Amino acid sequence: MVLFLAESQRKGNQCRKMRSGSYWLLLLKANQINSMTNNILKFKKIIYESEIKLLENLAKEIWEEYFIPIIGAGQVAYMLEKFQSYSAISKNIKFDDYQYYFLLKENQPIGYTGIQIKDQSLFLSKLYIKKEYRGNHFATRTLDFLIHLAQNNGCSVIWLTCNRNNKVTLDIYQKMGFNIIEKKDSDIGNGFFMNDFVLQKPVDS
């Protein structure tokens, strides 16, 4: 069960929500009260140049560990520079209305997510978690946070793309309620292609 702690409580909703500055705190109720502190996840909106630089380094760490076996070292290096470098992320935020958030556990970044809200939909561009923190339902908890953002911004769907060979992640998204709606092959330059599925999940108002 996820508890959103916030300034106000919606009538008839078991979830409470709280926003403090750019932090969103999710308190996750575990089976035993003593384990609750180990399940606290914060979302810190990325604003400052130093945070973007930290994000660039975190993306490199995660991508080189996870994606090289799937798409190869050459494409990983190319996509990091094209899509997740300091300059690319800065451009996303400044000109393309992207929002990036660190996933924080005990105030340390364990992953990140990037979104774009447009035309009553939330595009989940990026959601990546460090290896040692996978398998702890942090992706599900991040989705709860994103659903909350989507609802607050009048979005009716969340959609994303996922590499067709990334079977583990595809299975996770489908278990979270996403449905594959189409295949998409994108030429990203330098002889590389993104061979993806497009997935979509409706958002209740």
C-alpha positions as CSV (number, residue, x, y, z in Angstrom):
1,M,0.0,0.0,0.0
2,V,1.3,3.4,-0.9
3,L,0.6,6.4,1.3
4,F,1.0,9.9,-0.3
5,L,1.6,12.4,2.4
6,A,0.3,15.9,1.5
7,E,-1.2,19.2,2.6
8,S,-4.7,17.9,2.0
9,Q,-6.7,14.7,1.7
10,R,-9.1,13.8,-1.0
11,K,-12.4,12.6,0.4
12,G,-13.0,8.9,-0.1
13,N,-9.4,8.3,-1.0
14,Q,-7.2,6.2,1.2
15,C,-4.1,7.9,-0.1
16,R,-2.8,11.1,1.3
17,K,-0.4,13.3,-0.6
18,M,2.1,15.9,0.4
19,R,4.4,18.2,-1.5
20,S,7.3,20.1,0.1
21,G,9.2,22.3,-2.4
22,S,10.3,20.0,-5.2
23,Y,10.2,16.9,-3.0
24,W,7.5,14.3,-3.1
25,L,7.6,11.8,-0.3
26,L,6.0,8.4,-0.6
27,L,5.7,6.4,2.6
28,L,5.3,2.8,1.8
29,K,3.5,0.7,4.3
30,A,5.4,-2.5,4.8
31,N,4.2,-5.7,6.5
32,Q,5.9,-4.7,9.7
33,I,6.1,-1.1,11.0
34,N,9.8,-1.5,11.8
35,S,10.6,-2.0,8.2
36,M,8.8,1.1,7.0
37,T,11.8,3.4,7.1
38,N,13.6,1.1,4.7
39,N,10.8,1.7,2.1
40,I,10.8,5.5,2.0
41,L,11.3,6.8,-1.6
42,K,11.6,10.5,-2.4
43,F,11.3,12.2,-5.8
44,K,13.5,15.3,-6.3
45,K,12.9,17.4,-9.3
46,I,16.1,18.2,-11.2
47,I,16.6,21.9,-11.6
48,Y,20.2,22.9,-11.1
49,E,23.2,22.5,-13.4
50,S,25.0,20.4,-10.7
51,E,22.0,18.0,-10.6
52,I,22.0,17.7,-14.4
53,K,25.6,16.7,-14.3
54,L,24.9,14.1,-11.6
55,L,22.1,12.8,-13.7
56,E,24.4,12.5,-16.7
57,N,26.8,10.4,-14.7
58,L,24.0,8.2,-13.2
59,A,22.6,7.6,-16.7
60,K,26.0,6.4,-17.9
61,E,26.4,4.1,-15.0
62,I,23.0,2.4,-15.4
63,W,23.0,2.3,-19.2
64,E,26.5,0.7,-19.5
65,E,25.6,-1.9,-16.9
66,Y,22.1,-2.8,-18.3
67,F,21.9,-2.0,-22.0
68,I,25.2,-3.1,-23.5
69,P,24.1,-6.8,-23.5
70,I,20.9,-5.7,-25.3
71,I,22.0,-3.2,-27.9
72,G,25.8,-3.2,-27.8
73,A,28.4,-0.9,-26.5
74,G,28.5,1.3,-29.6
75,Q,24.8,2.1,-29.6
76,V,24.9,2.7,-25.8
77,A,27.7,5.2,-26.1
78,Y,25.9,6.9,-29.0
79,M,22.5,7.1,-27.3
80,L,24.1,8.4,-24.0
81,E,25.7,11.3,-25.9
82,K,22.6,12.0,-28.1
83,F,19.9,11.6,-25.5
84,Q,21.3,11.6,-21.9
85,S,24.3,13.9,-22.0
86,Y,24.4,17.1,-20.0
87,S,23.6,19.2,-23.1
88,A,20.8,16.9,-24.3
89,I,19.1,16.9,-20.8
90,S,19.5,20.6,-20.5
91,K,17.9,21.1,-23.9
92,N,15.0,18.8,-22.9
93,I,14.3,20.8,-19.8
94,K,14.7,24.3,-21.2
95,F,13.1,23.9,-24.6
96,D,11.0,20.7,-24.7
97,D,9.1,20.9,-21.4
98,Y,10.6,17.7,-20.0
99,Q,10.7,17.1,-16.3
100,Y,13.4,14.9,-14.7
101,Y,13.3,13.5,-11.1
102,F,15.9,11.6,-9.0
103,L,14.6,8.6,-7.2
104,L,16.1,9.1,-3.7
105,K,16.5,6.5,-1.0
106,E,18.1,7.8,2.2
107,N,18.7,11.0,0.2
108,Q,21.0,9.2,-2.3
109,P,20.0,8.8,-6.0
110,I,19.2,5.3,-6.9
111,G,17.6,6.0,-10.2
112,Y,15.8,8.6,-12.3
113,T,12.8,9.3,-14.4
114,G,12.1,11.7,-17.2
115,I,8.6,12.8,-18.5
116,Q,6.9,15.1,-20.9
117,I,3.3,16.2,-20.4
118,K,1.7,17.2,-23.7
119,D,-1.8,16.9,-25.3
120,Q,-3.5,15.3,-22.3
121,S,-0.9,12.5,-22.1
122,L,2.2,11.9,-20.1
123,F,5.1,10.5,-22.0
124,L,7.3,8.4,-19.8
125,S,10.6,8.9,-21.6
126,K,12.9,7.4,-19.0
127,L,12.7,5.3,-15.9
128,Y,16.0,3.6,-14.8
129,I,17.1,2.2,-11.5
130,K,20.5,1.1,-10.3
131,K,21.1,-2.7,-10.3
132,E,21.4,-3.1,-6.6
133,Y,18.0,-1.5,-6.0
134,R,16.0,-3.4,-8.6
135,G,13.4,-6.0,-7.5
136,N,12.2,-3.8,-4.6
137,H,9.1,-2.4,-6.4
138,F,10.6,1.0,-6.8
139,A,9.4,1.1,-10.4
140,T,5.9,0.4,-9.3
141,R,6.1,3.2,-6.7
142,T,7.5,5.6,-9.3
143,L,4.5,4.8,-11.5
144,D,2.2,5.7,-8.6
145,F,4.0,9.0,-8.4
146,L,3.6,9.5,-12.2
147,I,0.0,8.6,-12.2
148,H,-0.5,11.3,-9.5
149,L,1.3,13.8,-11.8
150,A,-0.8,12.8,-14.8
151,Q,-4.1,13.2,-12.9
152,N,-3.1,16.6,-11.6
153,N,-2.3,17.7,-15.2
154,G,-5.5,16.3,-16.7
155,C,-3.8,13.5,-18.6
156,S,-5.9,10.5,-19.7
157,V,-3.0,8.2,-20.6
158,I,0.6,7.4,-19.8
159,W,2.7,6.1,-22.7
160,L,6.2,4.9,-23.3
161,T,8.5,3.1,-25.7
162,C,10.5,0.0,-24.8
163,N,13.1,-2.0,-26.8
164,R,11.5,-5.1,-28.2
165,N,14.4,-7.2,-26.9
166,N,14.2,-5.9,-23.4
167,K,12.0,-8.7,-22.2
168,V,12.4,-8.2,-18.5
169,T,11.3,-4.5,-18.6
170,L,8.4,-5.3,-21.1
171,D,7.1,-7.9,-18.6
172,I,7.3,-5.4,-15.7
173,Y,5.4,-2.7,-17.6
174,Q,2.7,-5.2,-18.7
175,K,2.2,-6.3,-15.1
176,M,1.8,-2.6,-14.2
177,G,-1.1,-2.3,-16.6
178,F,0.5,-1.2,-19.8
179,N,-0.6,-2.6,-23.2
180,I,1.4,-2.8,-26.3
181,I,-0.3,-0.8,-29.0
182,E,2.2,-0.8,-31.9
183,K,5.8,-1.4,-33.1
184,K,8.0,1.5,-33.8
185,D,11.4,1.5,-35.6
186,S,13.3,4.8,-35.4
187,D,16.5,5.8,-37.3
188,I,18.5,7.7,-34.7
189,G,21.5,8.3,-36.9
190,N,25.0,6.9,-37.2
191,G,23.6,3.6,-38.5
192,F,21.6,2.9,-35.3
193,F,17.9,2.1,-34.9
194,M,15.6,2.0,-31.9
195,N,13.4,-1.1,-32.4
196,D,10.6,-0.5,-29.8
197,F,7.2,-1.4,-28.7
198,V,4.9,1.5,-27.9
199,L,2.9,0.9,-24.7
200,Q,0.0,2.7,-23.1
201,K,-1.8,2.8,-19.8
202,P,-5.1,4.7,-19.2
203,V,-5.2,7.0,-16.2
204,D,-8.3,7.3,-14.1
205,S,-9.5,10.8,-13.4
